[in-house]
Amino acid sequence: MGRIGGRISKENREFDGYKKRDKRNRGKIKMSFGTNLHMKNTEELKSARARKTSSSKSLGPLYIVLFLLVWAGLVYGGFYYSKQYFDQEIKNIQQTNAMNIQEIKDRMDSLTNELIALKGDLSNTDETISSSSSIQKELNAKIELLDKQLKNLEKSLQILKEAP
Amino acid sequence: MRKLFVLALLVLAPFLGIWIACSNFTGYAHALSMPVEKVNLSLYALEESVNIIEREMNNVKTQAENQKNQYEVHDESLSNLTKQATQYKQMSDQIYEERILTMLGEPIKVHSSRKVEIKVFKLEELGYRGYIAKVKLFDPKAFKVVLAKDTLGEKETTLEAVKRTGALLGINGGGFYTEMRNGKPYMVHIGNVVINGKLITPFNGYPGNLCFAGINKSGRVIGGVLSTEKELMALNPWQGVSFIPVLIKGGVSQPIPAEWAKTKQPRTILGEYANGDLIMIVVDGRQADWSSGVTLERLIEKLVELGVKEAYNLDGGGSSTFVYDQEVLNKPSDGKLRPVVTNIVIMP
């Protein structure tokens, strides 16, 4: 690319030199040498233009190739940038979703643990209530027994009262 | 220059499209995000509900535990009260027993087993003597009325009955008389006799003051003047014999027929203390140098003095016999043992 570019710019500079010289020589020829000299310069000019046209025609495909290369580079750059961008965005979303899911999972785990603890508490409370119910039944039985014993005691005291 | 500008526009056109697409991609991309806000709201509500349940659960648990603790305290208090009531009853029973024993004196014979406790005392009063057995029945089956030789029409002495049945204590039972059947003497019990809950003969509705005396299936003394079988069976009799009269009923002295009240005779008595202990008394008589006997009036006074609450007079006279451990302790008025139809024995 650099060598080709340098060559093109050198030729362009030469071509511009010809054009400048041609303008200057036109006056000088008219003033100094007359018609023959003028003819001679015209041919040179034509020749220079022919060289110039020939040179431009040979550089056309090169420009196209350069253009395609630049265009392909830009396309690739655009593609690369877009891919990076989309990937990053999706990655961000995935990360956000993962973090959210992890957070929800943690909270669900916490809830599960709390529910398990509640289940344990419920079971313990159930046992406590069952035990209380059992004790209450025992209490009722003991109240009946006490009632019976008190009646026996009353009877015994009544008997004692009538003792000889 | 113009061509260059056009060229640049063409070159940059795809990038412009890409830039436009990318510029809004973030917005679209956010649509891919999980709608965690709604889930979070539900989770917050759920967490709050769980917290409320947890608090309520803790309250219920605390209340249940408090209630259980209170029940346990009450349970312990009731146990102590029951224990104290039992101790007081035992103390009361013991005091009553001591009062009875104080009245009866020192026992001369004592037997105690899983079924029965027997204490034998001497009875020595002015003009009469005899023996008293205080019987505490733990098993009512230890008390038995036995028919002579276990056969109707037969007779045997109390000692024979005690030996035959293996009993420890025995007294004579109900009244009887002799009749001739087929030229042979046939012993007939008067009134009704119940053995093991059954009348041994059809109900005898003997008129007058003839009474039934025995125990029920709980071992408590029952009896009275009973005119129908229904009345008798209503007492749930287990063992019993018949004679005359009722001496004390429900702690109240009963009126005695005139012909029985003033006569001194040997006596056999079945009675009960207020605590359920049985009292079996045999009083000797018709022996001036030993014991002249006792009138029923005087005997009732003595029984009341001893604290007896139920008492029934059984067959007396020459039948009155007191046997303990295969030994006749009293002195029967006939000078020998009289064979009788029924005896009451206590198994050891």
Interface residues (C-beta under 8 A of the other chain):
Chain A: F67 V70 W71 L74 V75 G78 Y81 S82 Y85 F86 E89 I90 N92 I93 T96 N97 N100 I101 E103 I104 R107 M108 S110 L111 E114 L115 A117 L118 D121 L122 N124 T125 T128 I129 S131 S132 I135 Q136 E138 L139 K142 I143 L145 L146 Q149 L150 N152 L153 S156 L157 Q158 I159 L160 E162 A163 P164
Chain B: L7 V11 P14 F15 I18 A21 C22 F25 T26 A29 H30 L32 S33 M34 V36 V39 N40 L43 L46 E47 V50 I53 E54 M57 N58 V60 K61 A64 E65 Q67 K68 Y71 E72 H74 D75 L78 S79 L81 T82 A85 T86 Y88 K89 S92 D93 I95 Y96 R99 I100 M103 G251 A274 N275 E305 L306 G307 K309
